[in-house]
Structure formats: structure tokens, C-alpha cells
């Protein structure tokens, strides 16, 4: 319990405000990079050429909160002092100099626990969302495949019927053939749109991809910290994550071209918002030099791809036939992998169950 207020001078109140802000629990950069805290010992970043230290600095900047400003702490101390003495004084020059010197004790930027939990929840939700989109895409492709097979069988049956000669028997057979054709068509339709087909489990929220895109933008913005992202910045990240000149791969190059294209054709595919400023950041005809968070988010949605799914997404679809596709984006995948690897895939057992299991293991004579 803090001691009662016995001294209500501005300097004392300012010191209390600094101590209160410094007592908030959080991870500073050394604790964030320490092995066993968030990263396993085999994946701790370092400053070697392949240590990904600059990459993790951007992640820290995206999640960290700066310490309170010196002026805001001084204004808080002045309000408390004036409320105590019933005055309306302003800080003197001496008091301002004192707080400037004492302001060095405010602390350093830290990752607060609520911010870390939010980032982990966003990445877990986004992984679920991408897996769900992959399930829906696989089911759509399966329906198209069945419809195509049905059309081919109907065309083949029709061509067979046209070459057959007429006659009463033949007419009767043709009539039966048409009936069979109709029944087969109805059966195929039932297979395509069967109401009893088990649906994949949707995520609890529908904005997982949007939140993950905004988190990714904050991480990429940690390189230049100008609230915009350039193509050169994304290429540097891709080189660090996937190897030198990985951004020159045809699929990646096409994705970046679409992200930084402001041509009319690209704007027709993604609805333009009223807040967009036409021509902002353009460096050439239809090419953007930098994009803001909103353009980045819409570009991510427009350039999604579908790849073979991992084992972690198999629980989203049917139990006996897991999905073979998952939505993916090269600018999001590594971020989701990093944050989801910080969480256990399965929650640990309750303490009583863990203690009972430990007693059984320790009592085993083998």
C-alpha cells in the first residue's frame, strides 16, 4: 500500500506519477528478446547476418507502448497540486527544468500484456479464418467439378440418343432414357447442394483477415515509421524472411504489382472509399510510391491465394475428410506463424491433473 500523501508539492506528485507509470507490467526489448520468454531457445533473434534482429525490432515497435510524455505527467501533477491547495498556478521555470531532468526515469517502450494478448488472439483468429476460407473454396471447386461431370454425361447421353434409329421400341427406350437423364440430373444436383452435407466450423468473428492485415501493416511500418509502406520496405522484409531476391519470383512480383497499382482496372475490382485521396503518393502512371493502412488492407484481400493446408487447419472441416486448401498470403503467413508458435496448440491440463500425472510419472519404478 503506498504511503499517504504528506507532501503535495509538484515535484513529489510528479515523482509519484513516474513511479506509477514505471510500475506497469510489460516486456522491454531485452526481456522480449530473451530466450524462453516468447521465443524458444533455438529461435532467439541475434545480430548475425541471419539473426532476424531488425525484423524482430519492427515487431517490437508494432506492439510496444511508449512511456508517458513528460508534459502530460507534469500537467497531472499540477492538477493534483491545484486541487489540493485550491489554487490555479502554472508550473514555474524551475519546476519545468526539474521535471525535464527527472523525466529520464519514465522508462523505455514496453509491450504491455493486454497488447500482447490482443496480437496473439488476432493471429489465432486469422489462422482460423484462412482455414475456413480454404474449406469454402475447396467445396466450391468440388461443386464445380460435379456440375462439369454432370454436363459431360448429359452431352454424351444426348449424342448417343441422336444416333439411334426411331421406332416404337426405340421411342419407348428413348423416353425411358430421358426419364433416367432427368433422374440422374436431379441426383447430381442433390449431390451438389445436399443440405445434409456437414459445413465447416466458421470462426467466431468475420474480421480475422482484416485485423491481421492491420497488424501486419504496423509491423511493416516499423521500418520507416511514417504510417505508410513502400515497395522497397516489403521487399526487404521478404528478403529477410524468405531469402535474398525472393521478391523477384513471378507470383510475388505480381502480388506486389497489384498492391502498388492505382490504375482504373485495379480500382474497379476493389471498391474505392470516399476517404481515399486520388493520386496520393503516385510516382508514375498508375503506380503508387507508398500505400497507407487502408490500401494495404484492401490489397491483401484482393491478392489472396489458396495453397495446400497444414495440419493445424484440419479441425475446421469435416472430421473424416479434412480440407486440403487454406487461404494464404505471402505478406501475412510468416507473421501468423511467428505469433501462433508462441501459443501452445493445445491448452495445458488443469493444475490438479498435471500434479496427479507428475506423481504417477515419479512413482514409476522404470
N, C-alpha and C positions, 0 to 999 in steps of 0.2 A: 504494500500500500504506500503510495507516495506521501511524503510528509505534508502537513497542512501549509497553506500559504502564510508565511511570516514576513516575506519580503516581496512587495509587489512593484518593484522598480521595473523599468522597461528592460534593463539588462537581464534581470532574473527571469522575467517572463519569456524573454527571447531564448534564454538558455534552456528553459523547460520545453519550449516548442521544438528546439533542435533535438533534445533527448527523446522527445516523444516520436518525432519523425524517424530518428535513428533506431528506435526500438521495434519498428515494424519488421516482422519476419519476412525474409526474402533471400534470394541467392544472388550474391555478387558474381562478377565474372570468374574469379578464381574458384569459387565453390561450384559454379555452373560447369566449369571445365574439369573439375576433379573427378578422377576415376571412381566409379561406383555410385555417384550421385544421380546423374541422368544417363550417362553413357557407360556401357560395360568396359571393363579394363582393356579389352582388346580393340576398342574403337574410340579411345580418348583422343581428341584433336591435339596436334602439336604443330610446331613451326617448321617442320621439314617440308620439302617440296610437295609431298603427297599427304601432308598432315591435315588439310582442310581447315586450318585455323581461321583464315579470312572468311570462309563460308560460315563457320560457327559464330564468328563475330557478328555477321549480319543477322543470324538467327537470334542472338542475344539482344541485339538492338531492337528487333521487331517485338520482343516480348518484355523487355525491361521498362521500368518506370524511372524517370529521373527524380532526384531528390527535390523537395520543395524549394521554390525560389526564395532568395534571401529577403526580397522586398515583401513577399506575402507573409513570411514569418514575422517580420518587423511590424507590418500592419496589424497582425493578430495580437502581438504583444502590446501595441499602442491601444487597441480597442479594449483589452482587458484592463490596462492601467487606467484609462479614462473612465471605464465603468466602475472601477474600484474607488477612485477619488472624486468622481463626479465632475471631471474636467473635460476639456476638448483640446488638449495640447497636440502639437505635431512633434515628431522626433527632431531633436536638436542635431546639429552637425557632429557633435561629439558622439552622440548615440549612433548615428549612421556610420561613422567610422568604426565604432566598436563592433557593430553587428557585421560589418563587412569583414573584419578580421576573424570574428567568431564563426562566420558563415562557412569556413573551410571544414568545419566539423559536421556539416549536414549529411555527409555520407556520399556514397557513389551510387550510380544506377544499379538497380536490383530487379530481379524477376520476382514479383510477388506471387504468392501461392494461388490466389484467385485467377490471375492471368495465365499461369501455367496450366491450371485445371481446365480453363476455357479452351486453350490451344489444344490440349490433349483430347478434349471432348469433340472439338471441331474436326480433328483429323480422324478420330474413330468414326464419327458420323459420316464424313466424306468417304471413307473406305466402304462403309455400308451402302451409301448412296451409289457409288460407282459400281459396286457389285450388283445392286438392284437394277441399274440401267443395263448392265450386261445381260441379266436374266431376261429383261423385257426385249432386248434386241435379239437374243437367241430365239425366243418364242416367235418374234415377228418373222425371222428368217425361216423358221420351221413352218409357219403358216404359208409363207410364200412358196416354199418347196412343195407342200402338199397341193396347193392350188395349181402349181405348174404341172405336177404329175396328173392331176385330175383333168386338166385341159388337154394334155397329150393323150391320155387314154380316151377321151371323148372324140378327139380328132381321128385317132386310129380306128375307133369303132364306126364312126361316120363314113370313113373311106371304105371300110370293109362292107358296110351295108350298101354303098353305092354300086359296087361291082357285082352284087348278087342279082340274079335274074328274078323277074316278077313271077307271080303265081299265087294261088290261094294259100298254099302251104307256106310259100316264101313270105307272102304278106302277113300271115299269122306269125311266122317266125320274126319278121321284121317288127311287128307290133310288140311281140314279147321282148325283142331286143331293145326297143325304145323304152319299154317299161323297166327293163333291167338297167338301161342307161340312166333313167331318172332316179332309180333307187340307188345306183352307185354314186350318182352326183350328190344325192341327198346324204348318203353315208359319208362322202368326203367332206361335205360341208359340216356335218356333225363332228367329224374328226378335227376340223379346223377351228371351230368355235364351240367346242364341247364345254358346257357350263360346269361339268364336274371336274375339269382339269384343275389341279392344285396351283394356286397362284403363289409367286414368291413373296416373302415377307417384306413389306415396304419399310423404309427407315422411319423412325418416329417423327422426323421433320423432313420437309421437302427442300430445304435451303442448304443442304450439306455442301454441294458443289460451290454455291455462291460464297459461303463462309470460308471454305478452303481457298478459293481464289483470292479473297481479300487478305487472308493470312499470307498467302504466297506473295502477293504484291508488297506487303510490309517487309517481308524478308528480302525481296529483290531491291526494294527501295533503300535497304540498309547499306547498300554500296555507295551511292551518291547522296542519299538523304535529301532529295529535292521534291518528294511527293510525285515523282514521275519515274518511269522506267524506260531506258533506251535499249535499242537492239544490241549495242555493244555490251551492256550490262548482262543481258540474258545470255549472250554468247560466252562471256567469262564464266558465268555460273555453270553452263553446260560443259565447258571445257574442264572445270574443276571436278564436276560430278561424274561425267561420262568419258572423259579423256580429251586430249587436245584435238581440236578441229572436228569434234563430234557434231557441232552445229552445221557442218557442211554436208551432212547426209541429206539426200533428196527429201525425205519425209520431214525432217526437222527444218530444213530450209523453206519448204512450202508452208509449214506451220508459222514460222516467223514472218514470212512474206504476208500471210493473211492477217497476222496480228498488227503489223505496221502498215497496212494498206488502208487508205482513206478514199479509194475510188468509189464511184457510184454503184458499181456492181457489188462491192463488199457491203455497202451500206444498205442495199436492198435486202440482203439476206439476213441482216440483223437490224431490228427496229431502231431508229435514231431517236434519242431522247431530247427533250426540249432544252436541257441544261448543257448540251454539247455545244461547244464553240466551234463553228466551221473554220477549218484551216489552221487550228491551233497546233503549233509545233511542226508544221509541214516543212520538209526540206526539199521537196521536189514534187513533181506532178503525181498526186495520188499516193505519196509516201510520207509517213509520219516519222519525225525525228525522235519523238518521245510520246508515250501514252500515259494517261492517268489511270486511277484505280478502276473507274467505270468502263473505260475502253478495254482495259486488261481483262476485266471480268467477262465482258461480252465476247471478247476474242477467245477466251478459254472455252466458253460454251459453244462457240462456232467451230472450234477445231478439235473436238473430242474424237478419239479413235477407240476401236474395240479390239482387244487383244485376248489371247488365252488367259483364263483366270488362274489365280493362285489358290492354294488350299484354303486360305483364310476366308474365301468368299463362298465356299461350297455350302455353308449352312443357310444361305439366303434363299435357295431354290428348293426344288423337290428333294426329299430325303434320299430316294433311291436313284435319282438321276441328277446329279449336281450340274450347275451351269458350267459351260465351257468357255464363256466370254465374260469380260469385265470391261467397263469403260475405263479409259486411260488417257493421260495427257503427260507429255514429257516434262512440262514445267511444274507439275503437281506431284508426280509419282514419288520422287526422291524425298520430298517434304513429308508426305504421308508415311513413307517407310520409316523415316527418322523418328517421328513422334510416336507412331504406333509401336515401334520397337522399345520405347521407354515404358510401355504398359505391358503387363502380363496378358497373354492370350486368354488365360482362364484365371478367374479370381482365386486367391488363396483360400484354403478352408478356414472355418472359424477357429479361434484360438483353442477351444476345448478339444476339437477334433485333431488339430495339429499336435497338441500336447499328448493326447492319447496315442496317436501314431508314433510320436517320438519315444514314448515309453515302450511300445511294442518293439520298435527297432532296437532300442538299447538293451532290452531283455533277451534278444535273440542270441543264443549261445554261438551261432555260426558267425 
